[in-house]
């Protein structure tokens, strides 16, 4: 159970870091256009 909680914690951190890297690489306006 503790292993599962730790895995969820690390996976959420990794996904958040990936999102931050994507925001840093691409301009926010282009990201907004792609979302539309």
Backbone as ProteinMPNN parsed JSONL, in Angstrom:
{"seq_chain_A": "XXXXXXXXXXXXXXXXXXXXXXXXXXXXXXXXXXXX", "coords_chain_A": {"N_chain_A": [[0.837, -1.208, 0.0], [1.935, 1.223, 0.806], [3.882, 1.388, -1.133], [2.362, 1.778, -3.414], [1.251, 4.3, -2.916], [3.564, 5.829, -2.888], [4.389, 5.465, -5.527], [2.286, 6.732, -6.92], [2.704, 9.309, -6.01], [5.277, 9.965, -7.047], [4.786, 9.669, -9.792], [2.921, 11.658, -10.265], [4.465, 13.911, -9.748], [6.387, 13.646, -11.781], [4.778, 13.916, -14.072], [3.91, 16.509, -13.728], [6.343, 17.893, -13.924], [6.972, 17.317, -16.565], [4.925, 18.69, -17.845], [5.631, 21.322, -17.15], [8.07, 21.533, -18.495], [7.174, 21.326, -21.131], [5.677, 23.671, -21.279], [7.723, 25.488, -21.04], [9.189, 25.023, -23.342], [7.466, 25.498, -25.519], [5.814, 28.386, -26.815], [3.274, 30.126, -24.971], [1.083, 31.107, -26.34], [0.934, 29.578, -28.689], [0.371, 27.126, -27.538], [-2.137, 27.654, -26.541], [-3.556, 28.024, -28.897], [-3.332, 25.464, -29.994], [-4.843, 24.077, -28.139], [-7.363, 24.985, -28.735]], "CA_chain_A": [[0.0, 0.0, 0.0], [2.848, 2.366, 0.85], [4.553, 1.437, -2.43], [1.408, 2.348, -4.361], [1.162, 5.729, -2.624], [4.831, 6.413, -3.324], [4.368, 5.451, -6.995], [1.372, 7.791, -7.354], [3.351, 10.578, -5.691], [6.342, 10.217, -8.01], [4.233, 9.799, -11.142], [2.293, 12.982, -10.36], [5.562, 14.875, -9.835], [6.984, 13.538, -13.115], [3.855, 14.47, -15.059], [3.924, 17.963, -13.544], [7.608, 18.372, -14.48], [6.856, 17.226, -18.023], [4.051, 19.798, -18.24], [6.419, 22.548, -17.015], [9.049, 21.527, -19.589], [6.444, 21.629, -22.36], [5.338, 25.094, -21.25], [8.954, 26.246, -21.243], [9.662, 24.833, -24.714], [6.542, 26.091, -26.477], [5.158, 29.631, -26.394], [1.947, 29.888, -24.403], [0.067, 31.417, -27.341], [0.809, 28.407, -29.56], [-0.287, 26.09, -26.751], [-3.555, 28.029, -26.47], [-4.13, 27.765, -30.222], [-3.444, 24.009, -30.138], [-5.94, 23.627, -27.284], [-8.595, 25.279, -29.463]], "C_chain_A": [[0.871, 1.258, 0.0], [3.563, 2.532, -0.492], [3.654, 2.091, -3.474], [1.295, 3.859, -4.16], [2.421, 6.453, -3.101], [4.866, 6.503, -4.85], [3.457, 6.557, -7.532], [1.997, 9.159, -7.126], [4.41, 10.929, -6.725], [5.806, 10.402, -9.427], [3.561, 11.163, -11.318], [3.358, 14.07, -10.477], [6.183, 14.847, -11.226], [6.077, 14.132, -14.18], [3.814, 15.998, -14.955], [5.206, 18.563, -14.12], [7.572, 18.347, -16.003], [5.995, 18.372, -18.56], [4.802, 21.122, -18.189], [7.44, 22.654, -18.147], [8.366, 21.868, -20.914], [6.065, 23.108, -22.416], [6.571, 25.944, -21.505], [9.415, 26.169, -22.699], [8.773, 25.551, -25.718], [5.995, 27.407, -25.945], [3.724, 29.346, -25.942], [0.849, 30.165, -25.427], [-0.157, 30.23, -28.271], [0.08, 27.283, -28.832], [-1.794, 26.367, -26.674], [-4.253, 27.748, -27.797], [-4.318, 26.257, -30.429], [-4.601, 23.467, -29.297], [-7.282, 23.892, -27.964], [-8.727, 24.322, -30.641]], "O_chain_A": [[0.589, 2.226, -0.706], [3.821, 3.65, -0.938], [4.121, 2.862, -4.312], [1.248, 4.612, -5.133], [2.347, 7.553, -3.649], [5.321, 7.504, -5.402], [3.814, 7.243, -8.491], [1.842, 10.064, -7.947], [4.445, 12.053, -7.226], [6.332, 11.22, -10.182], [3.626, 11.754, -12.396], [3.181, 15.038, -11.216], [6.475, 15.899, -11.795], [6.562, 14.789, -15.101], [3.699, 16.694, -15.964], [5.164, 19.626, -14.739], [8.084, 19.257, -16.654], [6.302, 18.951, -19.602], [4.639, 21.96, -19.076], [7.652, 23.735, -18.695], [8.917, 22.613, -21.724], [6.126, 23.726, -23.478], [6.477, 27.007, -22.12], [9.967, 27.133, -23.229], [9.275, 26.151, -26.669], [5.739, 27.531, -24.747], [3.057, 28.45, -26.461], [-0.204, 29.53, -25.388], [-1.297, 29.907, -28.607], [-0.73, 26.572, -29.427], [-2.613, 25.449, -26.732], [-5.396, 27.292, -27.823], [-5.335, 25.823, -30.971], [-5.264, 22.509, -29.695], [-8.228, 23.123, -27.795], [-9.7, 24.397, -31.391]]}, "name": "protein", "num_of_chains": 1, "seq": "XXXXXXXXXXXXXXXXXXXXXXXXXXXXXXXXXXXX"}
